[in-house]
Amino acid sequence: MGLGIFFVVLLISVLPFAISAENETTTGEPISVPASQYWDGDDGPWSSFRIELGTPAQQIRVLPALDQSSTLVVLPEACGASDGSNCYSDRGFWYERNASSTWSQNGFYNLSLYLENRLGYSGAALYGNDTIQLGWKGDGLPSVTNQVIGGITTKDFYIGMLALDPRPMNFSSFNDPQPSLMQGLRSMSTPIPSISWSYTAGAYNLAPKIFGSLTLGGYDSTRFEPNNVTFPFGADISLDFQVAIQSITTNITDKPLLNAGIISYIDTMIAHIWLPLDSCQLFEEAFGLVWDNVTELYLMNSTLHNSLLKENPEVIFNVGPQVTGASVAIKMPYWNFYQTATSAYIGNSSSLYFPLKRAADDSQYVLGRAFMQSAYLSANYDQNYFNLSQALYPASSVSENIVPILPELTRTNSTTPTSTSTKSSFGTGAMVGIAVGAAAVIIIVCVAFFLVHRRYKKRRSDPTYKRSELEGEDTQILGGSAGPKTELDGDNARHEIGGDSHGNAELHTGHEHVKIAEMEGQVAPIFEMPAGDVQLPELEGPDQVQKAELEGSTPNQPNIDTVVTPPTPEPEARQARRTWRISRKDR
């Protein structure tokens, strides 16, 4: 009983280490990437965000790219003599790779533009690895080393793009995946709560202007109206943000602006809203728009623009997971529709335009950044769904309220997106603590068995050891009504350690002839210890422990088989036993 109490106390002492390890597994806060407070772009003024690249750090302004696993930045080669002296600033600052001591070049590859290629966008990039710092110096935000960077010179994407897709980046094969920025942030010592993110584009034409909002690992509850509609990710991982536009209406006409529901895709790398030709013609009729075949834009003169400002029309997109059923109403006022196309974009003087594009077929139906001025998108990659909500424009006096999106969610019908309660689960620290505790228990148990066995051997080799252990006590136990005592060193009786529960034992009495008795009905049989030394089991090596951890269990302790001494032949049982004990002592 004393040994059992010892083990109980041992387990109680080890358990707090595992619990402590679990409690030490902390999750950091979501990251609100600061707006650069610049309005960038050649196809409209868009609220950009600030990051730094390389060593020493270089300030860069970027827009979010929800379908990119590598961050794209503009190289100095993108600006030639014809691009003007402001090209460096207009394109969100260059990234001078040769000035960074941590740049590691990979090579030239085409951009990963599955959806954008459908719309005529293309380009290549010089890829390499470098450090990305979120925010600028003084913002106190984390940096992630060895991130995949693509240096671009194409004008299809005028400023850099911050990668939001958490999937790894692959170059020539799938055998060497490069971790994404979101994976890097999730793997930090104090990680973001999840690989989810939330974004709205802001509103340049609103008075006062509202910058965009980008939150990694959570969302800002002050920037949207909650709803209970969730959108599953698309079956094609290149088209995650698939939505059904059920209807489009406006308050300046009773005629709908969409004849039938369509499947569309949200893309933050594209500025415009791409709709079927018949829908575009309905917009032309309602708003007085005129298509320009040269620029392929709906350019607006000051007369049309001023009349629309006075009328202040509103367009309502009803968007849902399917073309029928539940939907979310995204209301777009006119001041989110008129944009400025710069000379770098249309090749002549700047001009206002209506950001609507004619789609050639159903593969080109896209809701771009113009739509994201009025919408708030929150992507939950752990649960494989996203939320779409009406964007809000809080006053500058209203502080942001950042809420984490956790890996395991309990959905409610009151908020969007949801991040209420989570299920408790073991973290990495807890698993390490438990493994260490289990290893300690195994080692201590083995040491305890070794010490007990060595003590027993020492006592057996003592010439003053009483033979009553083999004769008197055994006889008394066999004939008595009470069972043997199992506590070691208790009272004056000495007992041998029990072996297998169905083993055979030798019993000796004071009579001349000794019968071999099989103790099947006894409560606690008495056994002799093995003649040879008991070899202690070895602990599993690293490979076995690793295998056991992957399978979710601790390695099994090896069993020490009990060796039962065979019965001594009659009639010289006593002499044989004595000889056996002497020879064992010699060993």
Backbone hydrogen bonds, N-H to C=O, Kabsch-Sander energy under -0.5 kcal/mol:
donor,donor_aa,acceptor,acceptor_aa,energy
5,I,1,M,-2.4
6,F,2,G,-1.8
7,F,3,L,-2.0
8,V,4,G,-2.1
9,V,5,I,-2.6
10,L,6,F,-2.1
11,L,7,F,-2.6
12,I,8,V,-2.3
13,S,9,V,-1.9
14,V,10,L,-1.7
15,L,11,L,-2.4
17,F,14,V,-1.3
18,A,14,V,-1.1
19,I,15,L,-2.2
20,S,16,P,-3.0
21,A,17,F,-2.3
22,E,18,A,-1.9
23,N,19,I,-2.3
24,E,20,S,-1.6
25,T,22,E,-1.3
26,T,24,E,-1.4
28,G,191,P,-2.8
31,I,216,L,-2.6
32,S,30,P,-0.6
33,V,31,I,-0.9
33,V,214,L,-2.1
36,S,48,S,-2.6
37,Q,48,S,-0.6
40,D,38,Y,-0.6
40,D,46,W,-2.8
41,G,90,D,-0.6
46,W,40,D,-2.5
46,W,44,G,-0.8
47,S,201,A,-0.7
48,S,38,Y,-1.4
48,S,46,W,-0.6
49,F,62,V,-3.0
50,R,34,P,-1.9
51,I,60,I,-2.3
52,E,133,Q,-2.8
53,L,58,Q,-2.1
54,G,131,T,-1.9
58,Q,53,L,-2.2
60,I,51,I,-2.7
61,R,92,G,-2.3
62,V,49,F,-2.6
63,L,160,G,-2.3
65,A,162,L,-2.7
68,Q,65,A,-1.2
71,T,148,V,-1.6
72,L,161,M,-2.5
73,V,150,G,-2.4
75,L,152,I,-2.5
78,A,75,L,-2.0
79,C,76,P,-1.6
80,G,78,A,-0.6
83,D,80,G,-1.2
84,G,81,A,-1.0
87,C,84,G,-1.2
90,D,86,N,-3.4
91,R,87,C,-2.0
92,G,89,S,-1.7
93,F,88,Y,-2.3
95,Y,74,V,-2.1
96,E,94,W,-0.5
97,R,95,Y,-1.1
99,A,96,E,-1.3
100,S,97,R,-1.6
101,S,55,T,-2.9
101,S,99,A,-0.5
103,W,100,S,-0.9
104,S,129,N,-2.1
106,N,127,Y,-3.3
107,G,127,Y,-1.7
109,Y,125,A,-2.2
111,L,123,G,-2.7
113,L,111,L,-1.3
117,N,113,L,-1.9
118,R,114,Y,-0.6
118,R,115,L,-0.8
119,L,115,L,-0.5
119,L,116,E,-1.2
120,G,117,N,-1.4
121,Y,116,E,-2.1
125,A,109,Y,-2.6
126,L,151,G,-2.3
127,Y,107,G,-3.2
127,Y,125,A,-0.8
128,G,149,I,-2.1
129,N,104,S,-2.4
130,D,147,Q,-2.1
132,I,144,V,-2.6
133,Q,52,E,-3.4
133,Q,131,T,-0.5
134,L,132,I,-0.5
134,L,142,P,-2.1
135,G,50,R,-1.9
139,D,136,W,-2.5
144,V,132,I,-2.7
147,Q,130,D,-2.8
148,V,179,P,-0.5
149,I,128,G,-3.1
150,G,71,T,-2.9
151,G,126,L,-2.6
151,G,149,I,-0.5
152,I,73,V,-2.9
152,I,150,G,-0.5
153,T,124,A,-0.5
158,Y,156,D,-0.5
160,G,61,R,-0.8
161,M,72,L,-2.2
162,L,63,L,-3.0
163,A,161,M,-0.5
164,L,65,A,-2.0
164,L,68,Q,-0.5
165,D,65,A,-0.6
165,D,68,Q,-2.1
169,M,178,Q,-3.1
178,Q,169,M,-3.4
180,S,166,P,-0.5
184,G,180,S,-2.2
185,L,181,L,-2.4
186,R,182,M,-1.8
187,S,183,Q,-1.2
188,M,185,L,-0.7
192,I,185,L,-1.3
197,W,379,A,-1.5
198,S,215,T,-2.3
199,Y,377,L,-2.7
200,T,213,S,-1.8
201,A,372,M,-2.1
203,A,210,I,-2.6
210,I,203,A,-2.3
211,F,209,K,-0.5
213,S,200,T,-2.3
214,L,33,V,-0.5
215,T,198,S,-2.4
216,L,31,I,-3.2
217,G,196,S,-3.5
217,G,215,T,-0.6
219,Y,403,V,-2.2
221,S,219,Y,-0.7
221,S,401,N,-2.4
223,R,220,D,-1.9
224,F,221,S,-0.6
225,E,390,Q,-2.2
231,F,386,F,-2.9
233,F,384,N,-1.6
234,G,240,D,-1.9
237,I,235,A,-0.6
239,L,236,D,-2.3
240,D,237,I,-0.6
242,Q,240,D,-1.8
243,V,264,S,-2.6
244,A,320,G,-2.8
245,I,243,V,-0.6
245,I,262,I,-2.4
246,Q,244,A,-1.0
246,Q,318,N,-2.5
247,S,318,N,-1.2
249,T,316,I,-2.1
250,T,253,T,-0.5
251,N,314,E,-1.5
253,T,250,T,-0.7
257,L,248,I,-3.3
258,L,248,I,-0.6
262,I,245,I,-1.8
264,S,243,V,-3.3
264,S,262,I,-0.5
265,Y,365,Y,-1.2
266,I,241,F,-2.3
267,D,367,L,-2.2
270,I,267,D,-0.6
273,I,355,P,-2.1
274,W,272,H,-0.6
274,W,366,V,-2.8
275,L,273,I,-0.6
275,L,357,K,-2.1
280,C,276,P,-2.3
281,Q,277,L,-2.2
282,L,278,D,-1.4
283,F,279,S,-1.9
284,E,280,C,-2.3
285,E,281,Q,-2.0
286,A,282,L,-2.0
287,F,283,F,-2.8
288,G,284,E,-1.7
289,L,284,E,-0.6
292,D,297,L,-2.7
293,N,291,W,-0.6
296,E,292,D,-1.8
297,L,292,D,-0.9
298,Y,354,F,-0.7
299,L,297,L,-1.2
300,M,352,L,-2.4
305,H,301,N,-2.2
306,N,302,S,-2.6
307,S,303,T,-1.9
308,L,304,L,-2.1
309,L,305,H,-2.1
310,K,306,N,-1.8
311,E,307,S,-2.0
312,N,308,L,-2.5
315,V,332,M,-2.8
316,I,249,T,-3.0
317,F,315,V,-0.5
317,F,330,I,-2.7
318,N,247,S,-2.6
318,N,316,I,-0.6
319,V,317,F,-0.8
319,V,328,V,-2.8
320,G,244,A,-2.5
328,V,319,V,-3.4
330,I,317,F,-3.1
330,I,328,V,-0.7
331,K,329,A,-0.6
332,M,315,V,-3.6
332,M,330,I,-0.5
334,Y,313,P,-1.4
336,N,333,P,-1.9
337,F,334,Y,-2.7
338,Y,334,Y,-1.4
339,Q,353,Y,-2.6
341,A,339,Q,-0.6
341,A,351,S,-3.1
342,T,42,D,-2.5
342,T,340,T,-0.6
345,Y,342,T,-1.3
346,I,342,T,-2.3
347,G,343,S,-1.9
351,S,341,A,-2.0
353,Y,339,Q,-2.4
354,F,298,Y,-2.7
356,L,354,F,-2.9
357,K,273,I,-2.8
359,A,275,L,-2.7
359,A,357,K,-0.6
364,Q,361,D,-1.7
365,Y,362,D,-0.8
366,V,274,W,-0.9
366,V,364,Q,-0.8
367,L,265,Y,-2.9
368,G,272,H,-1.2
368,G,366,V,-0.6
369,R,270,I,-3.0
370,A,271,A,-2.0
371,F,368,G,-0.8
372,M,368,G,-1.5
373,Q,369,R,-0.7
373,Q,370,A,-0.8
374,S,371,F,-1.5
375,A,371,F,-0.6
376,Y,389,S,-2.7
377,L,199,Y,-2.6
378,S,387,N,-2.1
379,A,197,W,-2.7
380,N,378,S,-0.5
380,N,385,Y,-2.5
381,Y,379,A,-0.7
384,N,380,N,-0.7
385,Y,380,N,-1.9
386,F,231,F,-2.7
387,N,378,S,-2.6
389,S,376,Y,-2.1
390,Q,225,E,-0.5
391,A,374,S,-2.6
392,L,223,R,-2.0
398,V,395,A,-2.0
399,S,397,S,-0.6
402,I,400,E,-0.5
403,V,219,Y,-3.1
405,I,217,G,-2.3
406,L,404,P,-0.6
409,L,407,P,-0.6
411,R,409,L,-0.6
420,T,410,T,-0.6
431,M,427,G,-2.2
432,V,428,T,-2.3
433,G,429,G,-2.5
434,I,430,A,-2.7
435,A,431,M,-2.4
436,V,432,V,-2.6
437,G,433,G,-2.6
438,A,434,I,-2.9
439,A,435,A,-2.4
440,A,436,V,-2.3
441,V,437,G,-2.3
442,I,438,A,-2.4
443,I,439,A,-2.4
444,I,440,A,-2.6
445,V,441,V,-2.7
446,C,442,I,-2.3
447,V,443,I,-2.6
448,A,444,I,-2.7
449,F,445,V,-2.4
450,F,446,C,-2.3
451,L,447,V,-2.7
452,V,448,A,-2.5
453,H,449,F,-2.6
454,R,450,F,-2.6
455,R,451,L,-2.3
456,Y,452,V,-2.2
457,K,453,H,-2.5
458,K,454,R,-2.1
459,R,455,R,-2.1
460,R,456,Y,-2.4
461,S,457,K,-1.8
462,D,459,R,-0.9
465,Y,462,D,-2.0
469,E,466,K,-1.3
470,L,467,R,-1.1
471,E,467,R,-2.1
473,E,468,S,-3.5
474,D,468,S,-0.6
475,T,471,E,-2.7
476,Q,472,G,-2.4
477,I,473,E,-2.4
478,L,474,D,-2.7
479,G,475,T,-2.5
480,G,476,Q,-1.8
490,G,487,E,-1.3
503,G,500,D,-1.5
505,A,517,A,-0.7
508,H,470,L,-0.6
515,K,513,H,-0.5
517,A,515,K,-0.8
519,M,517,A,-0.7
520,E,518,E,-1.6
535,Q,533,D,-0.6
545,V,541,G,-2.2
546,Q,542,P,-2.8
547,K,543,D,-2.3
548,A,544,Q,-2.4
549,E,545,V,-2.5
550,L,546,Q,-2.2
551,E,547,K,-1.7
552,G,549,E,-1.2
553,S,548,A,-2.5
561,D,559,N,-0.8
564,V,562,T,-0.6
565,T,563,V,-0.5
576,A,572,E,-2.4
577,R,573,A,-2.6
578,R,574,R,-2.4
579,T,575,Q,-2.7
580,W,576,A,-2.7
581,R,577,R,-2.3
582,I,578,R,-2.1
583,S,579,T,-2.6
584,R,580,W,-2.1
585,K,581,R,-1.8
586,D,582,I,-2.0
587,R,583,S,-1.4
